[in-house]
Amino acid sequence: MGRLIWRMETGLYHNPAIAERMDTLAGMLADHKVKKVYGYLKKPIKAQVNAIVDELAKVPMVAEYYEQWNQSRDEAEQV
């Protein structure tokens, strides 16, 4: 997570909304004592993760990968 935030801050990938949410998530996870697996997270932390995923889905390259993944999944389900 730190590397992604660093990349965003240095301009290798710049999205202030994601960077801010990732920084907030890092702080939330620092206080989280249970497994850092989505299913074990408290609702506010899950909401933060979901918000980050939603923002990432708006990135054109990520949206393209989602589209390819969905097509592959649809093709596999048809078999």
N, C-alpha and C positions, 0 to 999 in steps of 0.2 A: 504494500500500500504506500509505503514511504517513497519507493521509486516512482510510482505513478504520480504522486503529488509533486515530486521533484521535477518530473518530465513536464507536468502542466505548468509549474512555476517558471521553468527555464525556457519555455516556448516550444519544446519539442512536440508538445500537444497542449494547446491552450484552451481551456474551458473553465472559466472562473466558477461557474455554478457547480460543476463536478468537483473541482478542487476544494471548494468550501465545504461541500457535503462530505467529501472524503476526510477532510480534517476533523469535522464534527464526529464522523463515524469512528475515527481513530481514538478520539477522546472518550467516546461512549464505550468502546471495546476495552479501553485501559481499565475501566472500573468493573468490567464484566468478569466474574470469577468462574463461571461455568464454561463448558466447551464453547469455542467460538465457531459453532456450526449453526447454520441458519435455523434449523429446527429447535435449537436450544436458546435462541436469542429472545429477549423480551420484545414486546410489541413495538415500543418506540425505536428500538434498534432495527427491527425488521422493516419498519416504515422508512427508516433512513436508507437501508440497503435497497429497498424497492425504488426509492426516489433516485438513487444513483443509477440503478439499472435503467430506469425510464429516461434519464438524461443521456446515458450512453447510447440508448436505442435511437436517439436523434442524430447521432454522429453518422454522416453518410457512409463511411467505411463499415461501421458496426451494423448499420441498417442493411447494408448489402450482404454481410455475413449472415444476419438473421434470415434474410430472404432466401439465401442459398440453403441454409439449414432447414428452413420450413419446407422448401421444395424437396430436399432429400428425405425428410421425414414423411412427407405426403407420398412420395414414390415408394418408400419402404412399407407404408401401411397398405398400399394397393396390392402388394404382392401376396 
